[in-house]
Amino acid sequence: MFPIGEFTTSTTTAEIEFTNIPQTYTHLQLRVTSTNNDTGSGGIGAVRCSGFFNGDTTLANYNNHTITGDGSGVFAVRDADAKWVHVSVRNSMVGPGASITDILDYRNTNKYKTTRALIGFDNNGSGQSRLISGLWMSTSAVTSLRIVPESGSFKANSYFALYGIL
């Protein structure tokens, strides 16, 4: 693995973007640990984060399948119009959400781009682990990646790193 770029937020940040991604690797890997300033209390206590490739925010171009375990059971879901690459935890939770997302064959212009992500977070014993397979329905080579939480912003000391894999 070869480092392409990394960010550690020093203040609250609405989004992170990796630009000018070199086209010299076979795959990419995104590693993230983050917390979020969202104060909502509903749902699982975490905020899903989207990954947009090359500035493409057309939701119909993204899709994923998720398997989630939460300590009491396992469930699966298909999300049309979804592009989740990370889960950032809310203020009220114990620690950061962590994820590793692989972007496979990111420069291949003969097929759609697929991702696989392993995501986890704790909420005083009621956290989750998720395995997500994703699809970006474009044959364009990935040259940029923007990570955006669906609500709130990333808090200071959230960490983002992108690596190239030969």
N, C-alpha and C positions, 0 to 999 in steps of 0.2 A: 504494500500500500504506500502511496506517495501523497503527501499533503498538498492540497490545492489551495485551501484557504480556511481560516478559522476566525470566529468572532466570539468575544465574551462581552456581553452588553454591560456598559457602565451605568446606564440609566434605563428608564422604562423605554422600550422600543416597540413600535407597532409592527415591524416586519424585518426580516433578514433576507438579503439577496446575494447570491453568488453569481457573478457575471463573467463573461469571457472565459468560460470553462474550456480548458485545452482539449483538443480532439485527439489526444495521443494515448488514451487508455482504452481498455475493453469495457470496464464497468466503473461506476461511481459508488461511493458509500458515504452516506450522510449520518453523522453521529450528533445527537442533541441531548442535553439535559437542561430543563427550563422550568421556571415558575411563571405564573401569570397573575396580573393584578385584578382580574375579574373577581367580583365579590358575590356573584350569584351563589345560590345554595342548592339549586335543583340538580337533578340528575346524579351523575357519578362523582361530582366534585372536581372534574377536570375539563379542560377546553381542548377540543380537537383542533389540529393545525393542518392547513392545506399546503400542498406543494404545487406551485404553478410553474410549468416549464415554458421557457422562451416567451414569457409575457402572455401566454394563452390562458385567459380566465373564462373561456366558454365552458361552462360546467358540463354540457353534454359530451365534451371530449374526454371526460374522465370517468372512471368506474373502479370499484373495488369490492373485494370479498373479505370479510373479517370473521375470525374465530376469537372469541373472548372467554376467558376464565376469570372468575371473581372469588374463588374460594368456596362458593356454595353451588356452583354449577358452571356449565359451559354452554354457550350459544353461538350461533353463526348468523350472519346477515350479508346480503348483497346490497350495496349502496350504489344506485345509479347516480350520476352527477357528483361523485365523491372522489376526492383526491387527498386523502388523509395520509400524512407522512410522520406525524408526531402527535403526542398528547401532552399538553402543558398543564400543570396542576394549579389550582386556584389558591388564593391567599390562605384559606382555612385548612389546607392540607399539610401533611407532615414534611414531605421533601419534594424534590423535583421529579417531574416525569422524565423518563429516559427512553431513548429509541435509537435503533440502528436500522437504517433504510438503505437497501441496495437498489441502484438504478441500473438495470441490466442492458447491455448492448446499446448504451446511450447515444453512440454516434452512428449506428447502423441506419441507413436511410431506406432500407428495404422492408422494414417492418415497424409495427407499433412498439412503443416503449412499455416495458413492464417493470414493476417495482415489487419488492417484498420488504416488509417492515416488521420488526419485533419491538413491541412497545410495552412499557410497564410503569406503574406508579403505585404508591401506597397511600392509604388514607386511614391511618390508625388501625390497620388490619383489614380494611375493606377495599383494598385497591384492586387493580386488574392487570392481567397480562393479555396482550393482543398479538395475533399474527395476522397481518394484512397483506393481501396480494392486490396490486393496483395496475391500472392500465391507462396510458395516455394514448388516445387514438390519433397519433400523428406519426408520419414517417420522417419528420425533421430530426436532425441531430440535436441533442440537448446542448444548448450553449449558455443557458442561464436557469437558475432555480430560485424562486422567491417563496419564502415560508411565512405564512400569515395565520395567526390564531383566529378562530371564528368569532371570538369576542375578547375584549380586553386587550392587553399588550404584554409582551415579555418583560419580566422584571429584571433589574440589574443582576448581574452574575449568571445569566442564562448563557449557555455555551453551545456553539454550533461549529462543526468541523466537516469539511468535504474532502474526501480522499479519492484518488484515482487508483484503479486496480488493473494491472496488466493481464 
